[in-house]
Amino acid sequence: MYQLQFESSHHLTEGDDHTLVVDEYEDVGSMYMLVLQDGSRQSVGKQLIESIEETSG
């Protein structure tokens, strides 16, 4: 699992939260392809992500 820190709130996060936990992610050039915890996939531009850290699941 990975914790993503957005530079500002995002429609994938709740309210004013800037943090999102995903099952996995893939670097696809100018974007990250995220595998969300519900199994769905979402692409996000790299410029929106401040940091990505691996977390213990």
C-alpha positions as CSV (number, residue, x, y, z in Angstrom):
1,M,0.0,0.0,0.0
2,Y,1.1,3.5,-0.7
3,Q,0.1,6.9,0.8
4,L,0.0,9.8,-1.7
5,Q,0.2,13.3,-0.6
6,F,-1.5,15.8,-3.0
7,E,-0.4,19.4,-3.1
8,S,-4.0,20.5,-2.6
9,S,-7.3,18.7,-2.0
10,H,-8.4,16.5,-4.8
11,H,-11.7,14.8,-5.9
12,L,-10.2,11.4,-4.8
13,T,-9.7,12.6,-1.3
14,E,-12.4,13.4,1.2
15,G,-13.1,17.1,2.0
16,D,-10.0,19.1,2.6
17,D,-7.8,16.0,3.1
18,H,-4.7,15.9,0.9
19,T,-3.9,12.2,1.6
20,L,-5.0,9.1,-0.3
21,V,-4.0,5.5,0.4
22,V,-3.9,3.2,-2.7
23,D,-3.1,-0.4,-3.2
24,E,-0.5,0.2,-5.9
25,Y,0.6,2.8,-8.5
26,E,2.4,2.7,-11.8
27,D,4.5,5.5,-13.3
28,V,3.2,6.0,-16.9
29,G,5.2,9.0,-18.1
30,S,3.5,12.3,-17.1
31,M,0.9,10.5,-14.9
32,Y,0.5,7.9,-12.2
33,M,-2.0,5.1,-12.7
34,L,-3.4,4.4,-9.3
35,V,-5.1,1.2,-8.1
36,L,-7.6,2.4,-5.5
37,Q,-8.6,0.3,-2.5
38,D,-11.9,-0.5,-4.1
39,G,-10.0,-2.1,-7.0
40,S,-10.8,0.7,-9.5
41,R,-8.1,2.5,-11.5
42,Q,-7.6,6.2,-11.7
43,S,-4.9,8.3,-13.5
44,V,-3.5,11.4,-11.9
45,G,-1.0,13.9,-13.2
46,K,2.4,13.8,-11.5
47,Q,2.3,17.6,-11.0
48,L,-0.6,17.1,-8.5
49,I,1.4,14.7,-6.2
50,E,3.7,16.1,-3.6
51,S,5.0,12.7,-2.3
52,I,4.4,8.9,-2.3
53,E,5.4,6.7,0.6
54,E,5.1,3.0,1.1
55,T,3.0,2.1,4.1
56,S,2.6,-1.2,6.0
57,G,-0.7,-2.8,5.0
